[in-house]
């Protein structure tokens, strides 16, 4: 399996709740890094999308811990921040 440095960087950054506290995630919302399209599924699973595919699918790249996932999707729902 080929190493995906961009995916590792995404997971490392989003796992760092102390230094990057306000970054949020939305399940299935696509974002591009280094010309590749990525998205998270519910539960914090990161996938890289195939350029040719329109439907959900692709290569599994890793996952966030439950703590990081809940924090990243919960930030937008906190009152007073």
Protein Blocks (a to p, Z undefined) as FASTA:
>chain_A
ZZdfklmmmmmmmmmmmlmmmbccdehiacdeehiacdddehiiacdddfklmbgcdjdf
bdcdfklmmmmmmmmmpghZZ
